[in-house]
Amino acid sequence: MIGVTTAIILDTRKKRKDETYTVKLRVTYNRTQKYYPLGVHLTPDEWEKTLQPNPRGDNKDNKVFFNKIEHRAIEVIKELEPFSFQAFEKKFNQKAAPKKDVLYLLQEYSEELTQQERLTTAESYRSALKSFKEFNKDSRKTRLMLADITPEWLSKYEKWMVENESSITTIGIYLRNLRTIINKAIEEGNLSNEFYPFGKRKYQIPSGKNIKKALTLNDIKKILEYQTATPAEEKAKDLWLFSYLCNGANIKDIAKLQYKNINSKNLTFIRSKTERATKSNQKPIVVMLLPEIRAIIDKWGVKPKEPETYVFGIISETDSPQAVLAKIKQATKTINKYMKRIGESLGFDLVLTTYSARHSFATVLKRSGAPIEFISESLGHKDLRTTENYLDSFEDEVKESFQKKLLDFNNK
């Protein structure tokens, strides 16, 4: 559109409390100028560095961002005939709709997960949202657009998280959540696939070091024989052993176990992680009812044994989804508290948690020679690679016994 000009400027008419000024898009038409803030705030020195021919670091990112904004404004202006500021603002803001704002998309998806009663996952996305907002605030931006998520941005975020003493595991969780949002945006046509920032030769999400979480069979024996001091400690120990004996069932699965899931030979349940899958893909976990499992049910099970009754009374039929989540969290916290004490009393290096019960189940089976296919089926995994990540390494004495066979000439 002839007669309409654009520019990205640092509006020095009003200084902010942090000594910065707001960067704005300036549109001029018929000698009238209007300013549109871009959500970025810089000092005059930072602004000058951004204007250099070959800026680096944050200055380069800002320059790329400003160029994208001005390019979009020019494209909008070309589509307007005749031009008016009102029409420009409507169309320009429409192109910068919330569907391209990462923070908005994270909030929207967390609300969607909450409606689906996937409360734990929703909480994870809200935590990621809070972290990205905090990082974005440090970058002096009020919005975070899909186009901003580049390999360079991701690397800076990772570095910022490490500097703030966040674990690699937490960084990985938040960035995998972000990757889901990016993938959804591409599927819905809000971002071109060419701007996908993850993968080889781009940015790769870090994975935490696989800290050993499994016990030996001898350790399990020590826990089984441990004399508890209080009923609460005894119940925690029994529920931990129940998890270990029941294919490493997590506390949510144990809490949701009903008497209708138990017969004279086994107990069967669908893992909470897979219960949202279609019925044809659901893989029930079948646990043979060992005497030790039956004894724990008889000791702590709610009476009378009605089919719909939750076996251990951790949750009740009248609980809301939020109450169920809170009660399961509290049960897990209580078990972990007592198991940590038991582990310390037994002199274990490993901190005992409900998670270690699941890993120990898989690893003890592996060390006993059970096929990985059987272990995978018992855990409810869809593929063997997931199972392999669960399996701990063999003990040093087992490795030594195998290596000795390399020179065991008498054993033919």
C-alpha positions in Angstrom: 0.0 0.0 0.0 1.5 3.3 -1.2 1.8 6.0 1.4 2.0 3.5 4.4 5.4 3.0 6.0 6.5 0.8 8.9 9.5 0.8 11.3 10.5 -1.0 14.5 11.6 1.7 17.0 12.6 2.0 20.7 10.0 4.3 22.2 12.2 6.4 24.5 9.3 8.7 25.5 8.7 6.7 28.7 11.3 4.9 30.8 10.3 1.8 32.7 11.3 1.1 36.3 14.1 -1.3 35.2 15.7 1.5 33.1 14.4 -0.1 29.8 12.1 1.2 27.1 9.4 -0.6 25.1 10.2 -1.7 21.5 7.2 -0.9 19.2 6.0 -1.2 15.6 5.4 2.2 14.2 3.0 2.5 11.3 2.7 5.9 9.5 -0.1 6.9 7.1 -1.0 10.4 5.9 1.4 11.8 8.5 -0.4 10.0 11.3 1.7 7.6 13.4 0.5 4.8 15.6 2.6 2.6 17.8 2.1 -1.1 18.7 4.1 -2.6 21.5 5.9 -5.9 20.8 6.3 -7.0 24.4 10.0 -6.5 24.3 11.9 -4.0 26.6 15.5 -2.9 26.0 18.0 -0.4 27.2 19.4 2.1 24.6 22.7 0.2 24.6 20.9 -3.1 23.9 18.9 -1.5 21.2 22.0 -0.2 19.5 23.6 -3.7 19.6 20.5 -5.1 18.0 20.8 -2.7 15.1 24.3 -3.7 14.3 24.9 -5.6 11.0 25.8 -8.9 12.6 24.4 -8.9 16.2 25.0 -11.9 18.4 23.2 -13.9 21.1 20.0 -12.2 22.4 20.6 -9.2 20.2 20.5 -11.5 17.1 17.3 -13.2 18.4 15.6 -9.8 18.9 16.6 -8.6 15.5 15.1 -11.8 13.9 12.0 -11.3 15.9 11.6 -7.6 15.0 12.1 -8.5 11.3 9.4 -11.1 11.4 7.0 -8.6 13.0 7.7 -5.9 10.5 7.4 -8.4 7.6 4.0 -9.6 8.9 2.8 -5.9 9.2 3.9 -5.2 5.6 2.0 -8.3 4.4 -1.1 -7.2 6.2 -0.9 -3.7 4.8 -0.6 -5.1 1.2 -3.9 -6.9 1.7 -5.8 -3.7 2.7 -7.5 -1.6 0.1 -8.2 1.1 1.2 -6.0 1.3 4.2 -7.2 2.3 7.6 -5.6 1.9 11.1 -8.8 0.2 12.3 -8.7 -2.4 9.5 -4.9 -2.9 10.0 -5.2 -3.5 13.7 -8.0 -6.0 13.3 -6.2 -8.0 10.7 -2.7 -7.7 12.3 -3.9 -8.8 15.7 -5.9 -11.6 14.1 -2.6 -12.9 12.5 -1.0 -12.8 16.0 -3.9 -14.8 17.5 -3.5 -16.7 20.7 -3.2 -19.9 18.6 0.3 -18.9 17.9 1.1 -17.9 21.5 2.9 -20.8 23.2 1.9 -19.7 26.7 -1.7 -19.5 25.7 -1.5 -23.0 24.1 0.0 -24.5 27.2 -2.7 -23.0 29.4 -5.4 -24.2 26.9 -4.0 -27.8 26.8 -3.7 -28.0 30.6 -7.4 -27.0 30.9 -8.3 -29.7 28.3 -6.4 -32.3 30.3 -8.1 -31.2 33.5 -11.5 -31.7 31.8 -10.4 -35.2 30.8 -9.6 -35.8 34.4 -5.9 -36.3 33.5 -5.0 -34.3 36.5 -1.4 -35.3 37.0 -0.5 -34.6 33.4 -2.4 -31.3 33.6 -0.3 -30.3 36.6 2.9 -31.1 34.7 1.8 -28.8 31.9 1.0 -26.0 34.3 4.4 -26.4 35.9 6.0 -26.2 32.5 4.0 -23.1 31.7 5.1 -21.4 34.9 8.8 -22.2 34.1 8.5 -20.8 30.5 6.8 -17.6 31.8 9.6 -17.1 34.3 12.3 -17.6 31.6 10.4 -15.3 29.2 10.2 -12.6 31.9 14.0 -12.8 32.2 14.1 -12.3 28.4 11.9 -9.1 28.8 9.2 -10.5 26.6 5.5 -10.7 27.5 4.5 -13.1 24.8 6.1 -16.3 23.5 5.2 -17.1 19.9 5.6 -20.4 18.2 8.1 -18.9 15.8 10.2 -17.9 18.9 10.9 -21.6 19.8 14.1 -22.1 17.9 17.0 -24.5 18.7 18.9 -21.5 20.0 16.0 -20.5 22.3 15.8 -24.1 23.6 19.5 -24.2 24.3 19.3 -21.0 26.3 16.3 -22.2 28.2 18.1 -25.4 29.1 21.2 -23.4 30.3 18.9 -21.1 32.3 17.2 -24.1 34.0 20.6 -25.6 34.9 21.8 -22.3 36.3 18.7 -22.2 38.5 19.6 -25.7 39.8 16.8 -27.6 38.0 17.4 -31.3 37.4 17.9 -32.7 33.9 14.8 -34.9 34.5 12.7 -31.7 35.1 14.1 -30.0 32.1 13.3 -33.0 30.0 9.7 -33.2 31.2 9.0 -29.5 30.5 10.6 -29.6 27.1 8.7 -32.8 26.1 5.5 -31.0 27.1 6.6 -28.1 24.9 7.3 -30.5 22.0 3.8 -31.8 22.3 2.4 -28.3 21.9 4.7 -27.7 18.9 3.5 -30.9 17.3 -0.1 -30.0 17.8 0.5 -26.6 16.3 2.0 -28.2 13.2 -0.9 -30.7 12.9 -3.4 -27.8 13.2 -1.6 -25.7 10.6 -0.5 -23.0 13.0 3.2 -23.6 12.4 5.1 -24.8 9.3 7.0 -28.0 9.7 10.2 -26.3 8.5 10.3 -24.4 11.8 10.2 -27.6 13.9 13.1 -27.1 16.3 13.7 -30.6 17.7 15.7 -33.5 16.3 19.1 -34.3 14.9 21.2 -31.4 13.9 18.7 -29.1 15.7 17.9 -29.4 19.4 17.8 -32.6 21.3 16.0 -32.8 24.7 18.4 -34.0 27.4 17.6 -37.2 29.2 18.5 -37.7 32.9 21.1 -40.1 33.9 19.6 -43.5 34.6 20.1 -43.6 38.4 19.9 -47.2 39.7 16.6 -47.7 41.5 16.5 -51.5 41.9 17.2 -53.7 44.8 18.8 -57.2 44.9 16.8 -60.2 46.0 18.8 -60.3 49.2 17.7 -56.7 49.9 14.0 -57.7 49.3 14.5 -60.5 51.9 15.7 -57.9 54.4 12.7 -55.8 53.8 10.3 -58.8 54.1 11.9 -59.7 57.5 12.1 -56.2 58.8 10.3 -55.7 62.1 8.2 -52.5 62.0 7.7 -50.3 65.0 4.2 -49.0 64.3 1.0 -50.1 62.4 1.5 -47.2 60.0 5.0 -48.3 59.2 3.8 -51.9 58.9 1.1 -50.9 56.4 3.6 -48.9 54.4 5.9 -51.8 54.2 3.1 -54.2 53.2 1.8 -51.9 50.4 5.4 -51.5 49.1 5.8 -55.3 49.0 2.3 -55.6 47.4 3.5 -53.3 44.6 6.7 -55.3 44.2 4.8 -58.6 44.1 2.0 -57.3 41.8 4.2 -56.6 38.8 5.4 -53.3 40.1 1.9 -51.8 40.2 2.0 -48.1 41.1 0.1 -46.6 44.0 -2.6 -45.3 41.7 -3.3 -48.8 40.4 -3.3 -50.2 43.9 -5.7 -47.5 45.1 -8.1 -48.2 42.2 -8.0 -52.0 42.8 -11.5 -53.3 43.5 -12.6 -56.7 44.8 -14.2 -57.5 41.5 -10.6 -57.5 40.0 -9.7 -60.5 42.2 -10.6 -64.2 41.9 -9.3 -67.4 43.5 -6.3 -67.6 41.2 -5.2 -64.1 40.2 -5.9 -60.3 40.2 -6.3 -58.3 37.0 -6.2 -54.6 36.4 -5.6 -52.0 33.6 -2.7 -49.7 34.2 -3.9 -46.1 34.8 -1.4 -44.9 32.3 -3.1 -46.9 29.5 -6.7 -46.8 30.6 -7.4 -44.0 28.1 -6.4 -46.2 25.2 -9.1 -47.8 23.1 -10.5 -51.0 24.5 -8.8 -53.0 21.7 -5.4 -51.7 22.7 -5.8 -52.0 26.5 -3.5 -54.6 28.0 -4.7 -56.0 31.3 -2.0 -56.9 33.9 -2.5 -60.4 35.3 -0.9 -61.2 38.6 -0.9 -64.7 40.1 -2.3 -64.6 43.6 0.7 -65.7 45.7 0.0 -66.5 49.4 1.9 -63.4 50.4 -0.3 -61.2 48.2 -3.4 -62.8 49.6 -2.2 -62.2 53.1 -1.7 -58.5 52.6 -5.2 -58.2 51.1 -6.7 -60.1 54.1 -4.7 -57.9 56.6 -5.5 -54.5 55.1 -8.4 -55.0 52.8 -11.7 -53.1 53.5 -14.6 -55.2 54.8 -17.1 -56.4 53.7 -15.7 -57.5 50.4 -18.2 -56.0 47.9 -17.3 -56.2 44.2 -17.2 -52.4 43.7 -15.4 -51.7 47.0 -11.8 -50.4 46.7 -9.7 -53.0 48.3 -7.3 -50.8 50.5 -9.7 -47.9 51.2 -7.2 -45.3 49.9 -10.0 -43.7 47.9 -13.7 -44.1 48.0 -16.5 -44.3 45.4 -17.8 -40.8 46.3 -14.4 -39.0 45.8 -14.1 -36.3 43.1 -11.2 -36.7 40.6 -9.4 -33.9 42.5 -9.9 -35.8 45.8 -8.7 -39.1 44.2 -5.5 -37.3 43.0 -4.9 -35.7 46.4 -5.5 -39.0 48.3 -3.2 -41.0 46.0 -0.5 -38.4 46.4 -0.8 -38.5 50.1 -0.7 -42.3 50.2 2.5 -42.3 48.0 4.1 -39.7 50.3 3.3 -41.7 53.4 4.6 -44.9 52.0 7.8 -43.2 50.8 8.3 -41.6 54.2 8.2 -44.9 56.0 10.1 -46.9 53.4 12.9 -44.3 53.5 13.3 -44.9 57.2 13.3 -48.7 56.7 15.9 -48.4 54.0 18.1 -46.3 56.2 17.7 -48.7 59.1 18.8 -51.6 56.8 21.8 -49.5 55.6 20.7 -49.3 52.0 22.5 -46.8 49.7 19.3 -46.6 47.6 16.5 -44.5 48.9 13.4 -46.7 49.1 10.4 -45.3 47.2 7.3 -46.8 45.5 9.2 -46.3 42.3 12.0 -48.6 43.4 9.4 -51.4 44.0 8.5 -51.3 40.3 12.1 -51.3 39.2 13.1 -54.0 41.6 10.3 -56.3 40.3 11.6 -56.0 36.8 15.3 -56.3 37.7 14.9 -59.3 40.0 13.1 -61.1 37.3 15.8 -60.2 34.8 18.5 -61.5 37.2 16.6 -64.7 37.7 16.7 -65.3 33.9 13.2 -64.4 33.0 12.8 -63.5 29.3 12.5 -59.8 28.6 9.3 -60.4 26.7 7.7 -61.8 29.9 8.9 -58.9 32.0 7.6 -56.4 29.4 4.2 -58.1 29.4 4.1 -58.1 33.2 4.9 -54.4 33.3 2.3 -53.6 30.7 4.8 -52.0 28.3 4.0 -51.7 24.6 7.5 -52.3 23.4 10.7 -53.9 24.7 12.7 -50.6 24.6 10.6 -49.2 27.4 11.3 -52.3 29.5 15.0 -52.2 28.8 15.1 -48.7 30.4 13.6 -50.1 33.5 16.1 -52.9 33.9 19.0 -52.3 36.3 22.5 -53.7 35.7 23.6 -57.0 37.1 25.4 -57.0 40.5 29.2 -56.9 40.4 29.5 -60.4 41.8 27.3 -61.7 39.0 29.5 -60.0 36.4 32.6 -61.4 38.1 31.2 -65.0 38.1 30.5 -64.7 34.3 33.9 -63.3 33.5 35.6 -66.1 35.5 34.0 -68.5 33.0 36.3 -67.0 30.3 39.2 -69.0 31.9 37.2 -71.9 33.4 38.9 -74.6 31.4 37.5 -77.3 33.7 33.9 -76.5 32.9 33.4 -78.1 29.4 
